[in-house]
Amino acid sequence: MNKTEPRTLAGFMELMPNEQILFEQMKQKIEKTYQKFGFLPLDTPILELSEVLLAKAGGETEKQIYRFEKGSTDISMRFDLTVPLSKYVAKNYGNLSFPFRRYQIGKVYRGERTQKGRFREFYQCDIDIIGDGELSVINDAELPSVIYNVFKELGFDDFTICINNRKILNGLFESLEQKENAAEILRIIDKIEKIGKEAVIEELEKIEVSKKSIEAIMNFIEIDGTTDEKIEKLNNLNIENETFKLGLEELTQVVKYVRTFGIPDTNFKVDLTIARGLDYYTGTVYETFLNQYRELGSICSGGRYENLAEYYTDKKLPGVGISIGLTRLFYKLNELNLIKANKKSIADILIIPMIEDMTKPIQIANELRKKGINTEIYLNDKKLKAKFKYADKLEIPYVIVIGEDEINANVVKVRNMITGEEKEYSFKDISNIKI
């Protein structure tokens, strides 16, 4: 019989158990932090009707979507968690309480070209706050607090949440009579860290932006100093444009409340070069970076959008949200040895029976599990040495050996596999085991 080579599709991540344990721990920390802020869980289908999922799609996004037919049904796999959220809110509008605060952690699928650290199947960890008709800008200030708490929980201290407001940029371009070029200018500005100032100027010249406007744009994005100094310099520009003024007012308020939420100035800053989500975000935008590992790119991003579900309903549903690409983040952190997949087992205790009748070992395991102790029983017929080797290999911290002597004496001995120390407990005191 010919054997099929076991292999995994390119762009799909599979982990060893120790790595998967670490991945799950990170995912759980993110989820618990989202819950601390009162976000409600949501799980939407991986498969959606193509006409629903693609209502907004176009260009490169549509090319990357996995799409197929089953019978007469045209089906697509979700490529992010925002479009399914849009559908969900429009569909269930009458049954939801607004502002609707939801989190979703799930896999999404994009058929893009695979490369190191980029995946076709990957986890996104999203939160969004959706308003009914309106949504206070103070919500924009709460999300950096969530980001801050997530990365502190994950064990990071040296990171910066960069904040900007798209209205400030759009207002600047309007004042320079460059409104028609705004999207293209923003795309070019967004590349300044990758290609440098001179290359940005060259690209702006190619789209026929005047020298005077280029000078004003470059002076604007090079505004430097502390957060308060940047806001003061923006005010001192005296730009008489309503969009600019509103954006500056929103940014000032967001900064005020970001501090109120308890985020140190060392962990956030105003960055006037942040211009993400060109066709989507309308106000506050965020990018988060690990300061010593900027090559990772943004590890959490998002912002304010004007109308979440415009392709599904006439109701105006403004919102603000952020997303963490967990699969890519995990891969990169692991590659840089910034995280350690040291835990090889979920079990706290391994019960090793040395008797044929498994009644007592199973009863003891049941008691330990009731106490919340992760307990595994070695059920296979092997020699004692092999059983201890199994515990060693998985680095299970405690072992209980149960043989005829222990049964007759109504006791168990709990061995610490690191120190070799043993503690004896009677069967009736088994629930008092401390590990």
N, C-alpha and C positions, 0 to 999 in steps of 0.2 A: 504493500500500500504506500503510495507517495505521500510524503508529509508536506504540509504547508508551512512555510517559514513564518514563525510568529513575529509580526512587526506592527508598528503603530504608524498611522498616517502622519505625515509631516505637519507640524503646526499644532499638534495635540500633545499635551503634557501628561506624562504618567510619572508618579513618584514612588520611591521606595517607602516602606511603612514608616520609618523614622522621619522621613521628610514630610510624609502625609500628616503625621501627628502634629508636626510643627505648623504646617499649612492650616490645619483645622484649628489649632490654638490661636493663630493670627485671625482667622475668620471669626472665631467666637469672640475675641476681644473687640473687634470692630462692631459686631452685632450687639454686644452688651453695651458698648458706648452709645450706639444709636438709640438703644432702648432707654438708657439713662436720661436722654433728652425728650422722651415721650413719643418717639416715632413709632408708627404702627407697622407691623410686618405685612408684606404683600408678596404674593408669588403668582406671576402671570405665566401662561403657557409658553413653552419654547417654540411651538409651532403656531402660526397665525395664518388666517386667510391672507393671501398675497395682496388683494385689493385693499385690505385694511392696513396691513403692515407697510405697504409701499405708497400709501396715500401722500406721504411727504417726501419719499425718497427720490433721488435723482443722481445723475453723474456717477462719480466713483462709488458712492454708497450702494447704488443699485447693482453695479457690476460685481460687488463683493458678496451679495446676498445668495445664500443657498436656497434654491427654489426648485420645486418639483411638483408633479401631479400625482395624486392618488385617486384613481377612478376619474371622476369629473371635477374633483376639488383641486384648486390651484393653491398650493401651500408654500409658505416661506418660513425660514428659521429666523428668530429675532436676532438683530444685529446690535441692539443696545437695549437698555431697560427703560428709556425715556418714551419711545413711541408706544410700547405696550402700556405704559402708565397713562399716556394721553388717551388711548382707547378706553382704558379702565375708568378713568375719571369721567369721560364723556358718557360712557354707557351707564355708570352707576351714580351720576350726578345727584339724583333725587334722594339717594340713600346715604350720602356721605356728609360728614360734618366738616365745615370749613372754618379756618384753614385746615386742609387735609395734609397731615404730616405722615409720610410713609417712608419706610426703608425697604429695599429689596437687595438681596445678595443672590446672584444666580449667574449661570453660564450664558454667554452670548456667542454668536458665530459670525465670522467674517472670512470670506474666501479670498483674503489678500495674499500677496506674495510672502512666503515664509522667510524669515531671517532670524538671526540669533536674538532671542528675547522677545520676539513677536509671535503671537499664536493665532490660530484660526478658531480655537475654542478657548475661552478664557472667562474667568469670574470678574464681574463688576460688583462693586459694593456702593449702592446709590442711596442718597436721601434727597427728598424734595419736600418743599412746603408750597402747597397750592392754595391760592386765594380765590374767592368768588367775587369777581369784579375788581377787587383791589387787594393789595397786600403791603403792609407797612414795611418800609425800608429797614426797620430794626431787625426783621427776619434775616436780612442780608448780613447783619452783624453777628447773629447767633451761629451761623454755619461755620465761620472760622473757629468759634469756640468748640464745635464738634470736632473739626479737623485737629485742633490743638490737643484735645483730650484723647483722640484716637491714637495719635503718634506718640504721645506720652505713655499710653497703655502698651503700645508696641515696643517701648523701651528706647525711644529716640528723644534726644534733648536739643540737638543742634539742627534745627530746621526753621525755615522761614515761609510764612504764608504771605504771598505777594497779592496785593489788592489794587484794583484799578476800577474805573467806571467808563463804560463805552460812550456814555453821553458826553463826557469831557472830550474824548477824541473826536466824536462826530461833530460836536460844537466847534472845536478848533478848525476842522476841515470846512465847515460851513462858513466860518469867519474868513477863511482864506479863499473862499469860492472854489473849493475842491470837493464839494459834496458828491459830484458824479464819480470822482476817482476814489472816494472814501474807502470802499471795500478793497480795492487794489493797493492803496497806500497802507492800509492796515495789514494786509498780507505781507507786504515788504517789511514794514516795521517789525512785525512779529518774528522776522528772521535775523534781527540785528545781532543776537547773541551768537548765532551760527556763522553768519557771513561777515560781520563787522560793519562799522560805520561807513567806510568808503564804498563798499559794495552796495549798501542800502542807498546811498546818494546816487550812485550810478543807475540803479534800478528805477529810482524815482525820476531821474532825468529821461530814461527811456520811455516813460509814460507821459512825458511832456509836462511835468510839474515845474513851474517857474522857479528860478534860482531863489527868489525872495520867499516863496512858499516853502521850498526845501529848507532854507535857513531857519524859518520859523518853526517848522516841524522838528528839525534836529535840535534846536534850542529847547523846544518843549520836552522832548523825550530825554534830554540830558539834564533836566532839572534834578538837582541832587540835594543831599542833606538829610536831616532827620525827617520823620513823618510829618511833624508839625511845620518844619521849615519848608517842605515841599508844598504843603497846603497853603502856606503863607505866600510862597512864590507864585502859585497858581492864581491866588487872589490878586496879586500884584500885576499880573498880566493885563488886567482890566479888559478882558475880552467881553465885548457887549453882544453876547449871543445867548439867547434864552436856554438852548439845549446845554451849552457849556455851563451856564450858571446853575442849572438844575443838577447836572452831574456833579459839580463841585460841592453843592449843598448836600447831596446824597452821600458823597464820599466822606465829607466832614462828619456827618451824622454816624456813618458806619464806623469810622475810626473811633469816635467817642464811645459808642456802645461795645465795640470790640474790647476796649479797655475795661469797660464796666463788667463785661463777661469774664474778666480776669486773665486775659491773654497778655503776657509780658511784651513790652516793646521789642525785646530781643527775638521774639518769635513771629513778628509780622511787620510788614512795611508797605508803604505805598510805592508801587512800581508802575510808572506811566508807560512802559513798553508792553505791558500785558494787554493783548488785544485778541484773545481767543474767541472762538465761536462766531466767526464773522457774520454769518447769516442768521444767527440764532439768538445770541445774548444781546440784551438791550440796555443793561445798566451795570451793576456790580459784576466784576469777574475776579476769579481766584486762580492762582497757580501755587503749588506747594513744592518746595525743594529741600532736599537734604544738603546742607551747606557744604559739607566736605565731599559730596558725591553728586555734583551738578550734572555729571555725565549721564546720570540716571534719567534726566529730564524731570518733568513735573510728575509727582507721585500722587497728587490729588488735585483735581481741577473742577471748575464749574462756574456758575454765575446766575444772574437774573435774566429771565425771559418774559416777554410781554404777554404771550398767549399760548399756553401749553397745547390746547386741543383744537386749534383753529381749523384743522382739516376734518374734524368730526362733529363740531357743534358751533353755533353762533354765540354761545356764552363766552364771555371774556374770562379767562382763567390764568391770571399772572402767577408766576412762581419763581422760586430760587432753589437751586440744587447743586450737589457736588457728587463726584464719582471717584472711586479708587479702583484702579485696575489691579486687582489683587494678584492674578496669575503672573503678570509681568513684573510687578513689584517683588513678589516672592522669588522669582527666577533671578532677578538682578541682585537682590540682597544676598541670596544664597551664593551666587557666582562670586560676589565680592567678599564672601566670608563674614558678612555683617550679622548674619544670624546663624545659629548652630542647631542642627537637627540631632540633638543628643539623646532624646528620649526614644527608646526602641520598643517600648511596650506600654499599653494602657493599664495593664494589671498592676495593682499595688502588692498583691499577695498571690503566690502560686501554692496551691495545695497539692502535695505529692502523696497520693495514697500508696501504701505498701501492702494492701490487703485486696482480696477479690471483691468483697462486698462493699459497694460504694455508698451505702446508705449514710454512714456517719460523715464522710468527707463532703457529701452533697448537702447534708443538714448544716454543717459548719459554714460551707460556702454561702448558703441561703441567709444565715444569720449575719455574716459579714456584709453581704450585699445590702441587707436591710439597713445596716448602719451607714451605708454609702461608701463602703470600701470596694474598689474594683478588684474582683477576685476571679482567678482562673483555676480550674482543676485540670491536672495532667491525667488524662483518661486512658492513655495508651500504655500497653504492657511493655515497659522498658526497664533496664536495670537502673538502680538508684543513681549511679554515676551519670548516665545519659540524661536523667531527669534534672539533675543539678546543672549539667552542662547547658540544658535548654534555658533554665532560669538565668544562668550567667550570660548566655549569648544575648538574651533579650533585656538583660540588666533589670530584671524584676527585683525590687528592693527587699522583699520579705518572702520567706518560704515556711510553710508548715508541713512537716512530715507526719503522716498518720499511719502507724502500724499496729500490730496486735498489742504491744506494750502500752501504747497511748490509749487504745480502746479499753484495755483492762483497768488502767489507772484513771480513766476519765479525765485525761489532761491532753493538752496540745502544747508543743514548744514552737514558738515563733522565732525564727532565726533571721537576724539582720545580715543580709548577704554582703554588705560592705565591711562591717566590723567583726562579723562572726559571733556577735553576742546573741544569746538565747534567753527568752523570757517564757516562763511556764504559766499557762492559764487552764483553769478547770473548764470542762465543757459548758457548765452553766454560766461561767463568767466570760464566755467567748465574745460577747457583745462589748466587753470592756477593753478589748485589744486596742492599743494605741500604736499608730505607725507614724 
